[in-house]
Amino acid sequence: MWIFDPQGIADGHPTWWWNPLDMAGDLAGARTLAGLFAAASRPPGAQRDAYFDPEGEELLAILLLAARLTTQPLTAVYRWLATGRNEGTVEALIEQGHELAAEALADVMKQPEKQRAGVFGTARKNVSFLADPNLGMWITDGHDNRPRFDADAFAASTDTLYSLSKEGPGSAGPLTAALTAAVVLAAERLAASSPRGRLAIPMVCPLDEVANVCRWRELPDLYSHYGSRGIILLSFLQSWSQGVDVWGEQGMRKLWGAANIRLYGGGSNEEGFLRDISAVCGEMDTRQLTTSYNGGRMGQSRSYATRREPIFDVATLAALPRGRALLMASGIDPVLIRTESVLDGRFGPSVRESLAARIPSHTQSPMPVPERT
């Protein structure tokens, strides 16, 4: 079991290390890594600058590639961007056959001062998290015999990886996103060389708070493809708008549409989103009784009419009670289900035992179990 916890959320310690530059073995991989850093470092809903954001991202990709080729640590890239000095990188790129990337880097260095400062500043902002010394031990070799994490070896193993980070100052979200992508891309390579192009044993990737700490720009485009490779992605979001902030309206709809199983757990007041769910759930026939009076003993008459009504209207979905969720899966009608606490399920005793061992106070004051209605 591997625990990546640079921010100490679960009191994790760097008993192993991982080099993000493993992804930057070629320019395509370096661009993927730079894109992950850029997306994770950008505040939700922020607009991209038409010039500086793409240029800064491309500069970062070239420097990531140069660091990999010269066996420099990732922190060297931040130093290059902060000082503007990167002696030998152009020559190293040329020696490794990346002449066009070398020319692009040299061209940025020759730009007018204000323009160059803008491009370098944008690239430096995308890796500003590297200035935090608490992250260094997780991503650099301390020459202390700690094992090095190998994404390809992990993808072929039965190991488990917990990758933790949180929002706010000092967030390790960019590294969390990069590590997640590295593992999934390694699994994709393994699947491509496996019989029928699928992993023999599927890899399950629950991405909790994916819009906060794992902002992978290409995720909506890859969702259905990874399913066919045996890579099962589970994305959890607080709201529809949260996903729109990261991937845009079109990207969020693509992500939602590509999923084979969609689960709504209640608590949303976004009318447009709830209206879409209501439409998917369809309508039902209801009988309506009408009574009329004409006077006298025999003046009463009754009639029944059938009309169509939503199975779940917007108000009902917004007020979905705790302990209930709406399951929408491919090939079946939407189903209202009852959720089960992890403390109540089949593994409940093991979970309680683990909590008691990890948190001594748990034996005196156990976690409250949600009521089941």
VENFEN-V295098 format. One record per residue. N is the residue number from 0. RES is the residue in three letters. PHI is phi as a letter, one per 40 degrees, with the letter a starting at -180 (none if undefined). OMEGA is omega as a letter, one per 40 degrees, with the letter a starting at -180 (* if undefined). Layout:
n:N res:RES phi:PHI omega:OMEGA
n:N res:RES phi:PHI omega:OMEGA
//
This chain:
n:0 res:MET phi:none omega:a
n:1 res:TRP phi:b omega:i
n:2 res:ILE phi:b omega:i
n:3 res:PHE phi:b omega:a
n:4 res:ASP phi:b omega:a
n:5 res:PRO phi:c omega:a
n:6 res:GLN phi:c omega:i
n:7 res:GLY phi:g omega:a
n:8 res:ILE phi:c omega:i
n:9 res:ALA phi:b omega:a
n:10 res:ASP phi:f omega:i
n:11 res:GLY phi:c omega:i
n:12 res:HIS phi:b omega:a
n:13 res:PRO phi:c omega:i
n:14 res:THR phi:c omega:i
n:15 res:TRP phi:a omega:i
n:16 res:TRP phi:a omega:a
n:17 res:TRP phi:b omega:i
n:18 res:ASN phi:b omega:i
n:19 res:PRO phi:d omega:a
n:20 res:LEU phi:c omega:i
n:21 res:ASP phi:d omega:i
n:22 res:MET phi:c omega:a
n:23 res:ALA phi:b omega:a
n:24 res:GLY phi:c omega:i
n:25 res:ASP phi:a omega:a
n:26 res:LEU phi:c omega:i
n:27 res:ALA phi:c omega:i
n:28 res:GLY phi:c omega:i
n:29 res:ALA phi:c omega:i
n:30 res:ARG phi:c omega:i
n:31 res:THR phi:c omega:i
n:32 res:LEU phi:c omega:i
n:33 res:ALA phi:c omega:i
n:34 res:GLY phi:c omega:i
n:35 res:LEU phi:c omega:i
n:36 res:PHE phi:c omega:a
n:37 res:ALA phi:c omega:a
n:38 res:ALA phi:c omega:a
n:39 res:ALA phi:c omega:a
n:40 res:SER phi:c omega:a
n:41 res:ARG phi:c omega:i
n:42 res:PRO phi:c omega:i
n:43 res:PRO phi:d omega:i
n:44 res:GLY phi:g omega:a
n:45 res:ALA phi:c omega:a
n:46 res:GLN phi:c omega:i
n:47 res:ARG phi:c omega:i
n:48 res:ASP phi:c omega:a
n:49 res:ALA phi:c omega:a
n:50 res:TYR phi:b omega:a
n:51 res:PHE phi:c omega:a
n:52 res:ASP phi:c omega:i
n:53 res:PRO phi:c omega:a
n:54 res:GLU phi:c omega:i
n:55 res:GLY phi:c omega:i
n:56 res:GLU phi:c omega:i
n:57 res:GLU phi:c omega:i
n:58 res:LEU phi:c omega:i
n:59 res:LEU phi:c omega:i
n:60 res:ALA phi:c omega:a
n:61 res:ILE phi:c omega:i
n:62 res:LEU phi:c omega:i
n:63 res:LEU phi:c omega:i
n:64 res:LEU phi:c omega:a
n:65 res:ALA phi:c omega:i
n:66 res:ALA phi:c omega:i
n:67 res:ARG phi:c omega:a
n:68 res:LEU phi:c omega:a
n:69 res:THR phi:b omega:i
n:70 res:THR phi:f omega:i
n:71 res:GLN phi:c omega:i
n:72 res:PRO phi:c omega:a
n:73 res:LEU phi:c omega:a
n:74 res:THR phi:c omega:i
n:75 res:ALA phi:c omega:i
n:76 res:VAL phi:c omega:i
n:77 res:TYR phi:c omega:i
n:78 res:ARG phi:c omega:i
n:79 res:TRP phi:c omega:a
n:80 res:LEU phi:c omega:a
n:81 res:ALA phi:c omega:a
n:82 res:THR phi:c omega:a
n:83 res:GLY phi:g omega:a
n:84 res:ARG phi:b omega:i
n:85 res:ASN phi:a omega:a
n:86 res:GLU phi:d omega:i
n:87 res:GLY phi:g omega:a
n:88 res:THR phi:c omega:i
n:89 res:VAL phi:c omega:a
n:90 res:GLU phi:c omega:a
n:91 res:ALA phi:c omega:i
n:92 res:LEU phi:c omega:i
n:93 res:ILE phi:c omega:a
n:94 res:GLU phi:c omega:a
n:95 res:GLN phi:c omega:i
n:96 res:GLY phi:g omega:i
n:97 res:HIS phi:b omega:a
n:98 res:GLU phi:c omega:a
n:99 res:LEU phi:c omega:i
n:100 res:ALA phi:c omega:i
n:101 res:ALA phi:c omega:i
n:102 res:GLU phi:c omega:i
n:103 res:ALA phi:c omega:i
n:104 res:LEU phi:c omega:i
n:105 res:ALA phi:c omega:i
n:106 res:ASP phi:c omega:i
n:107 res:VAL phi:c omega:a
n:108 res:MET phi:c omega:a
n:109 res:LYS phi:c omega:a
n:110 res:GLN phi:c omega:i
n:111 res:PRO phi:d omega:a
n:112 res:GLU phi:d omega:a
n:113 res:LYS phi:c omega:i
n:114 res:GLN phi:c omega:i
n:115 res:ARG phi:c omega:i
n:116 res:ALA phi:c omega:i
n:117 res:GLY phi:c omega:a
n:118 res:VAL phi:c omega:i
n:119 res:PHE phi:c omega:a
n:120 res:GLY phi:c omega:i
n:121 res:THR phi:c omega:i
n:122 res:ALA phi:c omega:a
n:123 res:ARG phi:c omega:i
n:124 res:LYS phi:c omega:a
n:125 res:ASN phi:c omega:i
n:126 res:VAL phi:b omega:a
n:127 res:SER phi:c omega:i
n:128 res:PHE phi:c omega:a
n:129 res:LEU phi:c omega:i
n:130 res:ALA phi:c omega:a
n:131 res:ASP phi:c omega:a
n:132 res:PRO phi:c omega:a
n:133 res:ASN phi:c omega:a
n:134 res:LEU phi:c omega:a
n:135 res:GLY phi:d omega:a
n:136 res:MET phi:c omega:a
n:137 res:TRP phi:c omega:a
n:138 res:ILE phi:b omega:i
n:139 res:THR phi:b omega:a
n:140 res:ASP phi:c omega:i
n:141 res:GLY phi:c omega:a
n:142 res:HIS phi:f omega:a
n:143 res:ASP phi:b omega:i
n:144 res:ASN phi:g omega:i
n:145 res:ARG phi:c omega:i
n:146 res:PRO phi:c omega:i
n:147 res:ARG phi:c omega:a
n:148 res:PHE phi:c omega:i
n:149 res:ASP phi:b omega:a
n:150 res:ALA phi:c omega:a
n:151 res:ASP phi:c omega:i
n:152 res:ALA phi:c omega:i
n:153 res:PHE phi:c omega:a
n:154 res:ALA phi:c omega:a
n:155 res:ALA phi:c omega:a
n:156 res:SER phi:b omega:i
n:157 res:THR phi:b omega:a
n:158 res:ASP phi:c omega:i
n:159 res:THR phi:b omega:i
n:160 res:LEU phi:b omega:i
n:161 res:TYR phi:b omega:a
n:162 res:SER phi:b omega:a
n:163 res:LEU phi:b omega:i
n:164 res:SER phi:a omega:i
n:165 res:LYS phi:a omega:a
n:166 res:GLU phi:c omega:i
n:167 res:GLY phi:h omega:i
n:168 res:PRO phi:d omega:a
n:169 res:GLY phi:g omega:a
n:170 res:SER phi:c omega:i
n:171 res:ALA phi:c omega:a
n:172 res:GLY phi:d omega:i
n:173 res:PRO phi:d omega:i
n:174 res:LEU phi:c omega:i
n:175 res:THR phi:c omega:i
n:176 res:ALA phi:c omega:a
n:177 res:ALA phi:c omega:i
n:178 res:LEU phi:c omega:i
n:179 res:THR phi:c omega:i
n:180 res:ALA phi:c omega:a
n:181 res:ALA phi:c omega:a
n:182 res:VAL phi:c omega:a
n:183 res:VAL phi:c omega:i
n:184 res:LEU phi:c omega:i
n:185 res:ALA phi:c omega:i
n:186 res:ALA phi:c omega:i
n:187 res:GLU phi:c omega:i
n:188 res:ARG phi:c omega:i
n:189 res:LEU phi:c omega:i
n:190 res:ALA phi:c omega:a
n:191 res:ALA phi:c omega:a
n:192 res:SER phi:c omega:a
n:193 res:SER phi:c omega:i
n:194 res:PRO phi:d omega:a
n:195 res:ARG phi:g omega:i
n:196 res:GLY phi:g omega:a
n:197 res:ARG phi:b omega:i
n:198 res:LEU phi:c omega:i
n:199 res:ALA phi:c omega:i
n:200 res:ILE phi:b omega:a
n:201 res:PRO phi:d omega:i
n:202 res:MET phi:c omega:a
n:203 res:VAL phi:b omega:a
n:204 res:CYS phi:b omega:i
n:205 res:PRO phi:c omega:a
n:206 res:LEU phi:b omega:a
n:207 res:ASP phi:c omega:a
n:208 res:GLU phi:f omega:a
n:209 res:VAL phi:c omega:a
n:210 res:ALA phi:c omega:i
n:211 res:ASN phi:c omega:a
n:212 res:VAL phi:b omega:i
n:213 res:CYS phi:a omega:a
n:214 res:ARG phi:c omega:a
n:215 res:TRP phi:c omega:a
n:216 res:ARG phi:c omega:a
n:217 res:GLU phi:c omega:a
n:218 res:LEU phi:d omega:a
n:219 res:PRO phi:d omega:a
n:220 res:ASP phi:c omega:a
n:221 res:LEU phi:c omega:a
n:222 res:TYR phi:d omega:a
n:223 res:SER phi:c omega:i
n:224 res:HIS phi:c omega:a
n:225 res:TYR phi:c omega:i
n:226 res:GLY phi:d omega:i
n:227 res:SER phi:c omega:i
n:228 res:ARG phi:c omega:a
n:229 res:GLY phi:g omega:i
n:230 res:ILE phi:b omega:a
n:231 res:ILE phi:c omega:i
n:232 res:LEU phi:c omega:i
n:233 res:LEU phi:b omega:a
n:234 res:SER phi:b omega:a
n:235 res:PHE phi:b omega:i
n:236 res:LEU phi:b omega:i
n:237 res:GLN phi:c omega:a
n:238 res:SER phi:a omega:i
n:239 res:TRP phi:c omega:a
n:240 res:SER phi:c omega:i
n:241 res:GLN phi:c omega:i
n:242 res:GLY phi:c omega:i
n:243 res:VAL phi:c omega:i
n:244 res:ASP phi:d omega:a
n:245 res:VAL phi:c omega:a
n:246 res:TRP phi:b omega:a
n:247 res:GLY phi:g omega:a
n:248 res:GLU phi:c omega:a
n:249 res:GLN phi:c omega:i
n:250 res:GLY phi:c omega:i
n:251 res:MET phi:c omega:i
n:252 res:ARG phi:c omega:i
n:253 res:LYS phi:c omega:i
n:254 res:LEU phi:c omega:a
n:255 res:TRP phi:c omega:a
n:256 res:GLY phi:c omega:a
n:257 res:ALA phi:c omega:a
n:258 res:ALA phi:c omega:i
n:259 res:ASN phi:c omega:i
n:260 res:ILE phi:b omega:i
n:261 res:ARG phi:b omega:a
n:262 res:LEU phi:b omega:i
n:263 res:TYR phi:b omega:a
n:264 res:GLY phi:b omega:i
n:265 res:GLY phi:g omega:i
n:266 res:GLY phi:g omega:a
n:267 res:SER phi:c omega:i
n:268 res:ASN phi:b omega:a
n:269 res:GLU phi:c omega:a
n:270 res:GLU phi:c omega:a
n:271 res:GLY phi:c omega:i
n:272 res:PHE phi:c omega:a
n:273 res:LEU phi:c omega:i
n:274 res:ARG phi:c omega:i
n:275 res:ASP phi:c omega:i
n:276 res:ILE phi:c omega:i
n:277 res:SER phi:d omega:a
n:278 res:ALA phi:c omega:i
n:279 res:VAL phi:c omega:a
n:280 res:CYS phi:c omega:i
n:281 res:GLY phi:g omega:a
n:282 res:GLU phi:b omega:i
n:283 res:MET phi:b omega:i
n:284 res:ASP phi:c omega:i
n:285 res:THR phi:b omega:i
n:286 res:ARG phi:c omega:i
n:287 res:GLN phi:b omega:a
n:288 res:LEU phi:c omega:i
n:289 res:THR phi:b omega:i
n:290 res:THR phi:b omega:i
n:291 res:SER phi:b omega:a
n:292 res:TYR phi:b omega:i
n:293 res:ASN phi:b omega:a
n:294 res:GLY phi:g omega:i
n:295 res:GLY phi:g omega:a
n:296 res:ARG phi:c omega:a
n:297 res:MET phi:b omega:a
n:298 res:GLY phi:c omega:a
n:299 res:GLN phi:c omega:i
n:300 res:SER phi:b omega:i
n:301 res:ARG phi:b omega:i
n:302 res:SER phi:a omega:i
n:303 res:TYR phi:b omega:i
n:304 res:ALA phi:b omega:i
n:305 res:THR phi:b omega:i
n:306 res:ARG phi:b omega:a
n:307 res:ARG phi:c omega:i
n:308 res:GLU phi:b omega:i
n:309 res:PRO phi:c omega:i
n:310 res:ILE phi:c omega:i
n:311 res:PHE phi:b omega:i
n:312 res:ASP phi:c omega:a
n:313 res:VAL phi:c omega:a
n:314 res:ALA phi:c omega:i
n:315 res:THR phi:c omega:i
n:316 res:LEU phi:c omega:i
n:317 res:ALA phi:c omega:a
n:318 res:ALA phi:b omega:a
n:319 res:LEU phi:d omega:a
n:320 res:PRO phi:c omega:i
n:321 res:ARG phi:c omega:a
n:322 res:GLY phi:g omega:i
n:323 res:ARG phi:b omega:i
n:324 res:ALA phi:a omega:i
n:325 res:LEU phi:b omega:a
n:326 res:LEU phi:b omega:i
n:327 res:MET phi:b omega:a
n:328 res:ALA phi:b omega:a
n:329 res:SER phi:c omega:i
n:330 res:GLY phi:g omega:i
n:331 res:ILE phi:b omega:i
n:332 res:ASP phi:c omega:i
n:333 res:PRO phi:d omega:a
n:334 res:VAL phi:b omega:i
n:335 res:LEU phi:c omega:a
n:336 res:ILE phi:b omega:i
n:337 res:ARG phi:b omega:i
n:338 res:THR phi:c omega:a
n:339 res:GLU phi:b omega:i
n:340 res:SER phi:c omega:i
n:341 res:VAL phi:c omega:i
n:342 res:LEU phi:c omega:a
n:343 res:ASP phi:b omega:a
n:344 res:GLY phi:c omega:a
n:345 res:ARG phi:c omega:a
n:346 res:PHE phi:c omega:a
n:347 res:GLY phi:d omega:i
n:348 res:PRO phi:d omega:i
n:349 res:SER phi:c omega:i
n:350 res:VAL phi:c omega:i
n:351 res:ARG phi:c omega:i
n:352 res:GLU phi:c omega:i
n:353 res:SER phi:c omega:i
n:354 res:LEU phi:c omega:i
n:355 res:ALA phi:c omega:i
n:356 res:ALA phi:c omega:a
n:357 res:ARG phi:c omega:a
n:358 res:ILE phi:b omega:a
n:359 res:PRO phi:d omega:a
n:360 res:SER phi:c omega:a
n:361 res:HIS phi:c omega:a
n:362 res:THR phi:c omega:i
n:363 res:GLN phi:c omega:a
n:364 res:SER phi:b omega:a
n:365 res:PRO phi:c omega:i
n:366 res:MET phi:c omega:i
n:367 res:PRO phi:c omega:i
n:368 res:VAL phi:c omega:i
n:369 res:PRO phi:d omega:i
n:370 res:GLU phi:c omega:i
n:371 res:ARG phi:b omega:a
n:372 res:THR phi:b omega:*
//
